[in-house]
């Protein structure tokens, strides 16, 4: 096996494997992981000092396989929970290549796999990550459920802009504060590097003056031609709503459809009683 070594976090996207032909290593190679600092995109949003949110990125990896010590393949689904205050994200194609490097690697059981994943991914993200494995005999326990909330997609609106426009967002401060959970399945953005579509659903929970639902839906649809990674899109949505509508409490949770056997589900919140959302798969995942 290769020693657990990772690239420097000061990586340029031009050096990543994304959008390039790749050789699939099938022997354990942790150096395939490609960290990207969060700071650049947060600077773009004007975030410096203390972040206005906390949260996690929930990754689900559906293509994990390794060999037992007799050479028989094993399979599992992994859930990786990454704190939002970790200094890095990991580019998803590099994550896929890393996971595939276990395919012909012999390991002495699932605990050995967990130990390697925990060490390598914590090093790449720059912070401790939580990892859970669902083995094949437990696959039947996994459920599918949709997000709960008021469906914004019911609104019959006219849309003529497909770039994010925070000026669309407003709340009616002449009305009494409300607590609402709003949901849309019309979230779509594009990969920052390749331009390939990323499809998702988003759930917005807030306490504050009522947010205009039609304009909120227009704003969300406005990400349709926007190029940004999943985590960055959710932080943009959070910051834009917080600044324009000024709710006293806000959380934003998006669940994206999988690509390359991985789905990424970022959650951001600013209230201390906010609990991390359930990691229940949606129909499109």
Secondary structure, 3 states (H helix, E strand, C coil): CCCCCCCCCCCCHHHCCCCCCCCCCCCCCHHHCCEEECHHHHHHCCCCCCCCCEEEEEEEEEEEEEECCCCCEEEEEEEEEEECCCCEEECHHHHHHHHHCCCCCECCCHHHHHHHHHHHHHHHHCCCCEEEEEEHHHHHHCCECCCCCEEHHHCCCCCCCCCCCHHHCCEECCCCCEEEEEEEEEEEEECCCCCCEEEEEEEEEEEECEECHHHHHHHHHCCCCCECCHHHHHHHHHHHHHHHHCCCEEEEEEEECCECCEEEEEEEECCCCCCCCCCCECCCC
